[in-house]
Amino acid sequence: MSAFFVLVGVSILVAGGFLGAFIWSVKNDQYDDRKGAAMRILFDDEIQKNK
């Protein structure tokens, strides 16, 4: 039963770490450019040379 409490505690710490990383990335404007990558793939006019 004590292993269960250890696993629950570790899982809460890991989930908190992921939540903290997500909040940090939102505050640092990591998700601002929502259309940029989608538009770049549509208008990629470079010709790729065969190697």
C-alpha positions in Angstrom: 0.0 0.0 0.0 2.9 2.4 0.7 4.1 1.9 -3.0 0.7 3.2 -4.0 1.1 6.4 -2.1 4.6 6.9 -3.5 3.3 6.4 -7.1 0.4 8.8 -6.5 2.8 11.4 -5.1 5.3 11.1 -8.0 2.5 11.3 -10.5 1.2 14.5 -8.9 4.7 16.0 -9.1 5.1 15.0 -12.7 1.6 16.4 -13.6 2.5 19.6 -11.7 5.7 19.9 -13.7 3.9 19.6 -17.0 1.3 22.1 -15.9 4.1 24.5 -14.9 5.8 24.1 -18.2 2.6 24.7 -20.1 1.8 27.9 -18.1 5.4 29.1 -18.6 5.1 28.5 -22.4 1.8 30.4 -22.6 3.2 33.3 -20.6 6.3 33.5 -22.9 4.2 33.7 -26.0 5.0 30.3 -27.4 1.6 29.9 -28.9 1.1 33.3 -30.6 1.7 32.3 -34.2 -1.2 30.0 -34.9 -1.5 30.4 -38.7 2.2 30.9 -39.6 3.2 27.3 -40.0 0.0 26.4 -41.8 0.4 29.2 -44.3 4.1 28.6 -44.8 3.5 25.0 -45.9 0.9 26.2 -48.5 3.1 28.8 -50.1 6.5 27.0 -50.1 7.7 27.7 -53.6 11.3 26.4 -53.3 12.2 23.6 -55.7 13.9 20.8 -53.9 16.8 19.3 -55.8 17.2 15.6 -56.0 20.3 14.3 -54.2 
